[in-house]
Amino acid sequence: MEGNEEKDMNFTQTARGIVRAMAIVLSVAVPLAITIEVADARVGGGGSSGSRGSRTYSAPPSTTTAPGTAQPMNRSFTQPGTPAAGNPAAGAANKGGFFNRPGMGMLGGLAAGFLGAGLLGMLFGGGLFSGLGGLSSIIGLLLQVALIVIVVRLAMSWWQRRHTPASAYANAPAASGPAEGPGAQTSFRSGLGGFGLGSSQPALEIQPADYEAFERLLGEVQAAWSNEDVAKLHTLATPEMVSYFSKDLEENKARNDVNKVSEVKLLQGDLAEAWREGETDYASVAMRFSLVDKTLERATGRLVAGSETPIEATEVWTFARRRGGEWELSAIQQTN
């Protein structure tokens, strides 16, 4: 009896420890989530959405304006399993689920080994972690899962930084002179709204009128979003992007909120890459801009989030146009 009481006491103490740990995690995570939501109320929701043709899942080259890497797409009509032109192995590399992602061979096997050992332990009545040296403690489970997640995220980030330059420059034209790395190239101002040359000479020549169109679209898209003018957005962005904007606007209405964006001003911008696929031209542009971003209660006009103080944002916008047509917003990506 005394042995059973001691086991029950130990289990109770362990359970209390788990509850306390979960409370601490939630107390940190919930305010952070709220902060992120407040800071990302502008057009695009602060996420990465849209399509960049065959380069949708290849990060654009870094630039002076956006020296970090662009975040991968959260929403896109383009499927990641679709191989890009000239790369038939891309589709096969993306199949097979989480553990078969590119660069996840070793980590996938490691994680699968942990999972398999835990499942075998459960099947044979020894608990989830009996297959891992008898670690049946729930706290041990949580700690090891957390460690696995951290290691996987760090490895994926390292893999992306290591391989992004190769994929971004894969379709760039060969240099006629001595090769120079991206860091050796200079950036200069074109005199058009703060746009300058990006990290590599583009395969598609971008004219001064194109830079003017990019800056104009930056302001007009933000204004149409703020006015909830979906008809206007259809003239400025691709149908895919308009579908995302419409969904976000409907969610704001469901919360009885309205997001107001004003005083949009381009501070700095440069071209990351430009290319042509069939009849469609693409240009990815890094832009740092200021804006007043606030969310109001629709019925009363009461300030819910944001302020009258301008903030700065740096994003990579990709524009697309059919041969002889006008530029349209095709994708927005956040930067790291």
Sequence and secondary structure as in RCSB ss.txt:
>XXXX:A:sequence
MEGNEEKDMNFTQTARGIVRAMAIVLSVAVPLAITIEVADARVGGGGSSGSRGSRTYSAPPSTTTAPGTAQPMNR
SFTQPGTPAAGNPAAGAANKGGFFNRPGMGMLGGLAAGFLGAGLLGMLFGGGLFSGLGGLSSIIGLLLQVALIVI
VVRLAMSWWQRRHTPASAYANAPAASGPAEGPGAQTSFRSGLGGFGLGSSQPALEIQPADYEAFERLLGEVQAAW
SNEDVAKLHTLATPEMVSYFSKDLEENKARNDVNKVSEVKLLQGDLAEAWREGETDYASVAMRFSLVDKTLERAT
GRLVAGSETPIEATEVWTFARRRGGEWELSAIQQTN
>XXXX:A:secstr
 HHHHHHHHHHHHHHHHHHHHHHHHHHHHHHHHHHHHHHT STTTTS EE  GGGTTS     SS  S B   SB
 SS TTS  TT THHHHHT S GGGSTT HHHHHHHHHHHHHHHHHHHTTS TTGGGTS   HHHHHHHHHHHHH
HHHHHHHHHHHHHHHHHHTTT    SSS   GGGS   B SSTTEE  SS  SS   HHHHHHHHHHHHHHHHHH
HTT HHHHHHHB HHHHHHHHHHHHHHHHTTEEEEEEEEEEEEEEEEEEEEETTEEEEEEEEEEEEEEEEEETTT
  EEEE SS EEEEEEEEEEEETTS  EEEEEEEB 
